[in-house]
Amino acid sequence: MKAVVTGVAGFIGSHLVEALLDRGDEIIGVDCFSPYYETDRKRANLEHVRGREGFSFIEADINALELREILDGVDVVYHLAGQPGVRASWGKEFDVYLALNVLTTQKLLEAAKEVGLRRFVLASSSSVYGQAQHFPTKESEAPLPVSPYGVTKFGAEQLCHLYKTAYDVPSTMLRYFSIFGPRQRPDMAFSRFIDAALGERPLKVLGDGRQSRDFTYVGDAVAATLAAATSGVPGRTYNVAGGCQATVLEVIGSLERLLGRTLEREHLDPVPGDPRKTGADISAARRDLDYVPAVGLDEGLTRQLEQARAAAD
């Protein structure tokens, strides 16, 4: 198949494109190298695929591209591009979140309605649920985002529903839950903890550390994303989670066991928009996408730690 992957240099996108190329797909990767974190780190994410047969790359803002021409002959769009981060989405930065999370989605859908895609796969987020009232949380739970970031991800989902209804663009939306693993973004908790531990600095913990997450290994998220392109029900939204329920303090405990030493901690004030708990019901993804998480928390954390050590060396 021929596919477009937006956000191809990002954490999940770089893993996804490797999997697509490994199975022989032709890929057009798009990334604008937004300065949310170091662009050198994003460029390094693509070193594994640059020069590989079947891969071409466009460095540009999606909002500035002639998307109809790019999507001509494409079977699947994997739309992973966007501005990440709950904490940074408040205040004047909201303009960036609107442009990169909402407007890019609308422009891609406008182009998609003209070309007859087999599937449009949107990377959404568990942040759309906000402080969920029921656990494990089903896709039918009323979205009540508690951050501007969550609002923009839910807005992108709603655009997909609109274009499915009005133009039959076959969209599938995936709500990722706390993805971790090698090449994780440096602002995310596991990366921050590992970087501090390897540098023998205190781990900065937001709040009391008892907030709980449903952690998902990046390889499992990629498997679900690949399946969404060919399986499932167009117009449906699916939770993608790993079933690795743990508090932040429990994650630190796991990291201490892997390193064989106690890690100093510095607790900071909690931040607005950070849910106390997430936990997904993945029965719909299991049924429709044949999705079964394969990598647990300790194994995935070990892989991330090994990659961080190798990068540091």
C-alpha positions as CSV (number, residue, x, y, z in Angstrom):
1,M,0.0,0.0,0.0
2,K,0.9,3.6,-0.4
3,A,0.6,5.8,2.7
4,V,1.2,9.2,4.1
5,V,2.5,9.4,7.7
6,T,2.3,12.9,9.2
7,G,4.5,13.6,12.2
8,V,6.8,11.0,10.9
9,A,9.8,12.2,12.9
10,G,8.0,12.1,16.2
11,F,8.1,9.4,18.8
12,I,5.2,7.2,17.6
13,G,5.5,8.3,13.9
14,S,9.1,7.2,13.6
15,H,8.3,3.7,14.9
16,L,5.2,3.5,12.7
17,V,7.1,4.3,9.5
18,E,9.7,1.6,10.3
19,A,7.0,-1.0,10.6
20,L,5.3,0.1,7.4
21,L,8.6,0.0,5.4
22,D,9.4,-3.4,6.9
23,R,6.3,-4.8,5.4
24,G,7.0,-3.2,2.0
25,D,4.7,-0.2,2.0
26,E,5.5,3.0,0.1
27,I,5.6,5.9,2.4
28,I,5.5,9.7,2.1
29,G,6.6,11.1,5.5
30,V,5.7,14.6,6.4
31,D,7.1,16.6,9.4
32,C,7.6,20.3,10.1
33,F,10.1,19.7,13.0
34,S,8.0,21.9,15.3
35,P,10.3,23.3,18.1
36,Y,8.3,21.8,20.9
37,Y,11.5,19.9,21.7
38,E,15.0,19.6,20.1
39,T,14.7,19.2,16.3
40,D,18.0,17.3,16.3
41,R,16.3,14.6,18.3
42,K,13.5,14.4,15.8
43,R,16.0,14.2,12.9
44,A,17.8,11.4,14.7
45,N,14.5,9.5,14.9
46,L,14.5,9.3,11.1
47,E,18.1,8.1,10.7
48,H,16.8,4.5,10.6
49,V,14.7,5.1,7.5
50,R,16.5,7.8,5.5
51,G,17.6,6.3,2.2
52,R,15.4,3.2,2.6
53,E,13.6,2.1,-0.6
54,G,10.0,3.2,-0.6
55,F,10.5,6.2,1.7
56,S,10.3,9.9,0.7
57,F,10.2,12.8,3.0
58,I,8.6,16.3,2.9
59,E,9.8,18.8,5.5
60,A,6.9,21.3,5.7
61,D,4.0,22.5,7.7
62,I,0.9,20.6,6.6
63,N,-1.1,23.9,6.6
64,A,1.2,25.2,3.8
65,L,1.1,22.2,1.5
66,E,-0.9,21.4,-1.6
67,L,-2.3,18.3,0.0
68,R,-4.6,17.2,-2.9
69,E,-1.5,16.5,-5.0
70,I,0.3,14.7,-2.2
71,L,-2.6,12.4,-1.4
72,D,-3.2,11.5,-5.1
73,G,-2.8,7.7,-5.3
74,V,-2.5,7.2,-1.6
75,D,-4.4,4.4,0.1
76,V,-4.0,5.4,3.8
77,V,-3.3,8.6,5.8
78,Y,-1.9,8.1,9.2
79,H,-2.3,11.5,10.8
80,L,0.0,11.5,13.8
81,A,1.2,15.1,13.5
82,G,0.3,17.6,16.1
83,Q,1.5,19.7,19.0
84,P,1.8,17.5,22.1
85,G,1.7,18.3,25.8
86,V,-1.0,19.1,28.3
87,R,1.0,21.6,30.4
88,A,2.2,23.8,27.5
89,S,-1.2,24.1,25.9
90,W,-2.4,26.9,28.2
91,G,-2.1,30.6,27.4
92,K,-0.7,32.1,24.2
93,E,0.5,28.7,23.0
94,F,-3.1,27.7,22.3
95,D,-2.8,29.3,18.8
96,V,-0.1,26.7,18.0
97,Y,-2.3,23.8,19.2
98,L,-5.2,25.0,17.1
99,A,-3.0,25.3,14.0
100,L,-1.2,22.0,14.4
101,N,-3.9,19.8,15.9
102,V,-7.2,21.1,14.5
103,L,-6.5,23.0,11.3
104,T,-4.1,20.4,9.9
105,T,-6.8,17.8,10.4
106,Q,-9.4,19.8,8.6
107,K,-7.0,20.5,5.7
108,L,-6.1,16.8,5.4
109,L,-9.8,15.8,5.5
110,E,-10.6,18.3,2.8
111,A,-8.0,16.8,0.5
112,A,-9.0,13.2,1.5
113,K,-12.6,13.7,0.4
114,E,-11.4,14.2,-3.1
115,V,-9.1,11.1,-3.5
116,G,-11.0,8.0,-2.3
117,L,-8.8,6.9,0.6
118,R,-9.2,3.4,2.0
119,R,-8.7,4.8,5.5
120,F,-7.8,8.0,7.4
121,V,-6.3,7.1,10.8
122,L,-6.2,9.8,13.4
123,A,-4.0,9.7,16.4
124,S,-6.1,11.1,19.3
125,S,-5.5,11.0,23.0
126,S,-6.9,9.8,26.3
127,S,-6.8,13.5,27.3
128,V,-10.2,13.9,25.7
129,Y,-11.7,12.1,28.7
130,G,-10.4,14.5,31.3
131,Q,-11.2,13.3,34.8
132,A,-13.1,10.3,33.7
133,Q,-15.9,9.1,35.9
134,H,-15.8,5.4,35.2
135,F,-13.0,2.8,35.0
136,P,-12.1,1.1,32.9
137,T,-13.2,3.9,30.6
138,K,-15.2,3.0,27.5
139,E,-15.3,5.0,24.3
140,S,-18.9,5.9,25.1
141,E,-17.8,7.9,28.2
142,A,-18.7,11.6,27.6
143,P,-15.5,13.5,26.7
144,L,-14.8,16.3,29.2
145,P,-11.2,17.5,28.5
146,V,-9.5,19.4,31.3
147,S,-6.8,20.9,29.2
148,P,-6.7,23.0,26.0
149,Y,-4.6,20.2,24.4
150,G,-7.5,17.7,25.1
151,V,-9.9,20.2,23.6
152,T,-8.0,20.3,20.4
153,K,-7.6,16.5,20.1
154,F,-11.4,16.1,20.7
155,G,-11.9,18.8,18.0
156,A,-9.9,16.8,15.5
157,E,-12.0,13.7,16.3
158,Q,-15.2,15.6,15.7
159,L,-13.9,16.8,12.3
160,C,-13.3,13.2,11.3
161,H,-16.9,12.4,12.3
162,L,-18.2,15.3,10.3
163,Y,-16.2,14.4,7.2
164,K,-17.3,10.7,7.5
165,T,-21.0,11.8,7.7
166,A,-20.9,14.5,5.0
167,Y,-18.3,13.0,2.5
168,D,-17.8,9.4,3.6
169,V,-14.2,9.9,4.4
170,P,-13.4,6.5,6.1
171,S,-11.8,7.7,9.3
172,T,-10.8,5.7,12.4
173,M,-9.8,7.5,15.6
174,L,-7.4,6.0,18.1
175,R,-7.2,7.4,21.7
176,Y,-3.7,6.6,22.8
177,F,-3.1,6.1,26.5
178,S,0.4,7.2,27.9
179,I,2.7,5.7,25.3
180,F,6.2,4.9,26.4
181,G,9.3,3.1,25.0
182,P,12.5,3.9,23.1
183,R,12.6,7.4,21.6
184,Q,9.9,8.7,23.9
185,R,9.6,12.5,23.9
186,P,12.0,14.2,26.4
187,D,9.2,16.0,28.1
188,M,7.3,12.8,29.0
189,A,7.7,11.3,32.5
190,F,9.7,8.1,31.7
191,S,12.2,10.1,29.6
192,R,12.6,12.8,32.2
193,F,13.1,10.2,35.0
194,I,15.6,8.1,33.0
195,D,17.5,11.2,31.9
196,A,17.7,12.4,35.5
197,A,18.7,9.0,36.9
198,L,21.5,8.5,34.3
199,G,22.7,12.0,35.1
200,E,22.5,11.3,38.9
201,R,20.1,14.2,39.4
202,P,16.9,14.2,41.5
203,L,13.8,13.0,39.7
204,K,11.2,15.9,39.4
205,V,7.8,14.4,40.3
206,L,4.7,16.5,39.6
207,G,2.4,16.3,42.6
208,D,2.4,13.5,45.1
209,G,3.3,10.8,42.5
210,R,0.1,8.8,43.3
211,Q,-1.6,9.7,40.0
212,S,-2.3,6.6,38.0
213,R,-1.9,5.9,34.3
214,D,-2.7,3.1,31.9
215,F,0.8,2.8,30.2
216,T,1.1,1.5,26.6
217,Y,4.3,0.3,25.0
218,V,5.0,2.1,21.6
219,G,5.2,-1.2,19.7
220,D,1.7,-2.1,20.8
221,A,0.4,1.4,19.8
222,V,2.0,0.9,16.4
223,A,0.3,-2.6,16.0
224,A,-3.1,-1.0,16.8
225,T,-2.4,1.8,14.3
226,L,-1.5,-0.6,11.5
227,A,-4.7,-2.6,12.2
228,A,-6.8,0.5,12.1
229,A,-5.9,1.0,8.5
230,T,-7.5,-2.2,7.3
231,S,-9.8,-3.4,10.1
232,G,-12.4,-1.9,12.4
233,V,-15.4,0.2,11.6
234,P,-14.9,3.5,9.7
235,G,-16.2,6.3,11.9
236,R,-15.4,4.5,15.1
237,T,-13.1,5.6,17.9
238,Y,-11.0,3.0,19.7
239,N,-9.1,3.1,23.0
240,V,-5.5,2.0,22.6
241,A,-4.0,1.1,26.0
242,G,-1.5,-1.4,27.4
243,G,-3.2,-2.5,30.5
244,C,-0.1,-1.5,32.5
245,Q,-1.9,0.3,35.3
246,A,0.6,2.0,37.7
247,T,1.2,5.1,39.7
248,V,4.1,7.4,39.0
249,L,5.7,6.2,42.3
250,E,5.4,2.6,41.2
251,V,7.1,3.4,37.9
252,I,9.9,5.1,39.8
253,G,10.1,1.9,42.0
254,S,10.5,-0.2,38.8
255,L,13.2,2.1,37.5
256,E,15.0,1.8,40.8
257,R,15.0,-2.0,40.6
258,L,16.3,-1.9,37.1
259,L,19.1,0.4,38.1
260,G,19.8,-1.3,41.4
261,R,19.8,1.9,43.5
262,T,17.5,4.4,45.2
263,L,16.7,7.5,43.2
264,E,16.4,10.9,44.9
265,R,13.1,12.7,44.2
266,E,12.0,16.3,44.2
267,H,8.2,16.8,44.4
268,L,6.8,19.8,42.5
269,D,3.3,21.3,42.5
270,P,0.8,19.5,40.3
271,V,-0.2,21.2,37.1
272,P,-3.6,22.2,35.7
273,G,-5.1,19.8,33.2
274,D,-3.3,16.6,34.5
275,P,-5.9,13.9,35.1
276,R,-5.6,12.0,38.4
277,K,-6.2,8.6,36.8
278,T,-6.6,7.0,33.3
279,G,-7.6,3.5,32.6
280,A,-9.0,2.1,29.3
281,D,-11.5,-0.5,28.3
282,I,-9.9,-1.9,25.2
283,S,-12.6,-4.5,24.4
284,A,-13.7,-2.7,21.2
285,A,-10.1,-2.6,19.9
286,R,-9.6,-6.2,20.9
287,R,-12.8,-7.2,19.0
288,D,-12.5,-5.0,15.9
289,L,-8.7,-4.6,15.5
290,D,-7.6,-7.9,17.0
291,Y,-5.5,-5.8,19.4
292,V,-3.7,-7.6,22.2
293,P,-1.0,-5.6,24.1
294,A,2.2,-7.7,24.2
295,V,4.7,-5.7,26.2
296,G,4.4,-5.1,29.9
297,L,5.6,-2.2,31.9
298,D,8.9,-3.7,33.2
299,E,9.9,-5.1,29.8
300,G,9.1,-1.8,28.0
301,L,10.8,0.3,30.6
302,T,13.9,-1.9,30.2
303,R,13.9,-1.3,26.5
304,Q,13.6,2.4,26.9
305,L,16.4,2.5,29.5
306,E,18.7,0.5,27.2
307,Q,18.0,2.9,24.3
308,A,18.6,5.9,26.5
309,R,21.9,4.5,27.7
310,A,23.0,3.8,24.1
311,A,22.1,7.3,23.0
312,A,24.0,8.8,25.9
313,D,27.1,6.8,24.9
